């Protein structure tokens, strides 16, 4: 429970209705308590950190001024929502964030009526809020709709599609307030022309000097002279900034203002609340605001594990086991040294996808396209047209956003693009929005694709080399975190396309395992005396080996950390059916549902993909295996 001595005001706030009982002059003190409470709670368990600290004042202002949840508040890139969750009934449970059965890390409609739209991927807020505004307006409902976009989300094309639609609507115009939370960051520093434009706008010394000098000279803003000057403010902007972009699109633009100045925020929003039509309020904030270490290291404190608030993040001594992301990052630099046609592309995930070293050693060959997955894929296609060898480093869940481009622009043209797909399969604490549970299904149905899934770290490196040297579209899909600990060889060897590895030769049943499930399947195979195949390739399958095994086994078990529907196991069943072979097959994989947030290990166990679950499923299907002593040999 919250300490009422340390948090005398926040302890009295369970919902925004409680917040609205406080006088306006008490809001800065509430914001200070909220900031300190967020630091305390995230330090206990970890979670997204810097973005929430940057929107403390904004969150307080929004919930105090607007009648949430009646008024609709839509957040973008949901990792800024922790303060929102604390003020909307989840204060005493925020320490369970990202844990099994705990508070979700992003807005989630089924969790709270205050979470009006589910969020995980960026740049959805304006589209969703516009849809709400249109539906409410058609129903004659006067409630307000506010979208908060920021932390890099304005670098994505979808945000501009929504702006163009909203600003171009007439008869009637949508009543929509968009708040641009401009902190110059996503997870890494923002990139791109829009970021530069906003930076020039907010950094114009001449414009800011004129504005501040005018305020002092003219005094009371209600005087006629001050009103006259305000009418010319947009003309001043046009003199000193490259474009009045938002005005030209069709929004009434207000700003930029200091997003940590509560009185200024409230003053602006009180006015905007009364206006009709599309409005955009541009605020400037600091990611990590109020915690000095987070302000100084905005990338490092984007998301954190548990830490001591007094000391901050402290590196643990000792050698660390390399993650699959580390394996990719090392391979990318090594292959770049061997092949000067290699180019690296990431959609704003330099740190997460392991491209930090590459970006420093090969800056002219490194392309961060911002949060623009569609563009990243077609950019790679264009590069491949002219003889380059592009590598697109992308999370599985984010590749879903570029799926049409993968099909239309890369695969149809059979272009030489390698997709290094991180966070494949069960991801864990970030929940359904970040899970990579679908990729084997959506990749294996695409003609011309080669799809690989490594069983260990060294195999991952070999598959990356294989995909890079394959003259067509290829994907290597690997999980979050570490593998079984196989030493990675420094060479750049490749694997023969479409060839699996028979690891154990047994009797009765053959386990055909794909990717990260191989180690658990291997243990079960050894216990029960079964054959075990590390399939390696989801597409093309090792047809020869599968048909050979079908001759001398009573059944197959396919195993994958992907949904069973349309996954790698489906490919095995399709192959046997095409050959007219009738053989019992047990498909083990992820369930036909969107899994909640929990640890990767917990979710695999729930899905029956740990050792105990695999053993239980095999014996339930073939109980007679218990009667036969294990007779297997490692190959």
Buried (B, 14 or more C-beta within 10 A) or exposed (E): EBEEEEBEBBBBBBBBEBBBEBEEEEBBEBBBBBBBBBBBBBBBBBBBBBBBBBBBBBBBBBBBBBEBBEBBBBBBBBBBBBBBBBBBBBBEBBBBBBBBEBBBBBBBEEBBEBBBBBBBBBBBBBBBBBBBBBEBBEEEEEBBBBBBBBBBBBBBBBBBEBBEBBBEBEEEBBBBBBBBBBBBBBBBBBBBEBBEBBEBBBEBEEBEEBBEEBEEEBEEEEEEEBEEBEEEBEEBBEEBBEEBBBBEBBBBBBBBBBBBBBBBBBBBBEEBBEEEBBBBBBBBBBBBBBBEBBBEBBBBBBBBEEBEEEEBBEEEEEEEEBBBBBBBBBBBBBBBEEEEBBBBBBBBBBBBBBBBEBBEEBEEBBBBBBBBBBBBBBBBBEBBEEEBBBBBBBBBBBBBBBBEBBBEBBBBBBBBBBBBBBBBBBBBBBBBBBBBBBBBBBBBEBEBBBBBBBBBBBBBBBBBBBBBBBEBBBBBBBBBBBBEEBEBEEEBEBBEBBEBBBBBBBBBBBBBBBBBBBBBBBBBBBBBBBBBBBBBBBBBBBEEBBEEBBEEBEBBBBBBBBBBBBBBBBBBBEBBEEEEEEBEBBBBBBBEEEBBBBBBEBBBBBBBBBBEBBBEBBBEBBEEBEEEEEEBEEE
